[in-house]
Amino acid sequence: MKKTIPSKIIDILWIAIGAFLAALAIRVFIFPNYLIDGGVIGIALILARLIGGKWLSLFIIFLNLPFIYMAYKHIRRSFVIHMFFATVVFALFLAVLESAPPFQGDLFEIVVIGGAMLGAGAGLIIRNGGCTDGTEILAIILNRKKGYTVGQIILFFNIFIFGAYGLIFMDWHIALQSLLVYVVAFKMIDTMISGLDELKSVMIVSSDPERLSKLIMHEMGLGLTIIKGRGGYSGEDRDILMVILERLDLSTLKEIVLREDPLSFMAIENLHEVAYGKGISGDKGPLKKMVKQKKI
């Protein structure tokens, strides 16, 4: 679905807010305490520590330029615009906040607060269609061509970056502490992208799907979808129920299903988001409970 102009403006504003949070985390928590992040930002922080912190913004821009070109060649152009904007705004905030006073605290506070703020900023940027880390672009391209997962590729690069940091400064403590910052930031990015609500998708195979579907809709107030299926061994036609619900409702659903049909089968998966169009209303009935996030 094509985004409207107000929606695009909102995306740009959230990207700018995310860039500010990430820059604040680096200037106040991470860089003054000799810590780094993974990816392009980590390489830029290493170079800034070697050459000078005032060059950090330029390092961010120049290191990302090749990856912006890769995104232009291999990924949609709208993403390139958002990535370029996010990178430039992020670099500008880093320059503006160069003289910001560093946070004075113990290591635990620095790692947790700095990592969480960095992850929140990066998560806002990614959630609204931007990116400030070019290694993710390279990982997506290699994933398409070589078959490795994006997570595996990024992990390989980051192990190399943290290892190089420890070797260059002959200090494995700061390398390991930086790894902790990366872990906190990574978890916060995941939270910002997927949201605080944990959604589950449940596929139910039962000998009495009609009765179960009525109980689920009436007792729990949930919507569901009936999928036509066929047994692989028996060859019998069978209705499969698909339910999307919050994590807190999962135990109630399992109790109802196993109570009514102890021989039923359930396959449960984690969902990051449920997206739906104008043909489905989230303001009325069971769907209001079923869908908590609206993102077209």
Sequence and secondary structure as in RCSB ss.txt:
>XXXX:A:sequence
MKKTIPSKIIDILWIAIGAFLAALAIRVFIFPNYLIDGGVIGIALILARLIGGKWLSLFIIFLNLPFIYMAYKHI
RRSFVIHMFFATVVFALFLAVLESAPPFQGDLFEIVVIGGAMLGAGAGLIIRNGGCTDGTEILAIILNRKKGYTV
GQIILFFNIFIFGAYGLIFMDWHIALQSLLVYVVAFKMIDTMISGLDELKSVMIVSSDPERLSKLIMHEMGLGLT
IIKGRGGYSGEDRDILMVILERLDLSTLKEIVLREDPLSFMAIENLHEVAYGKGISGDKGPLKKMVKQKKI
>XXXX:A:secstr
    HHHHHHHHHHHHHHHHHHHHHIIIIIGGGT   SHHHHHHHHHHHHH GGGHHHHHHHHHHHHHHHHHHHS
 HHHHHHHHHHHHHHHHHHHHTTT     S HHHHHHHHHHHHHHHHHHHHHTT  S HHHHHHHHHHHHH   H
HHHHHHHHHHHHHHHHHHHT HHHHHHHHHHHHHHHHHHHHHHH SS EEEEEEE S HHHHHHHHHHHH   EE
EEEEE TTT  EEEEEEEEEEHHHHHHHHHHHHHH TT EEEEEEES     TTS SSSHHHHHH      
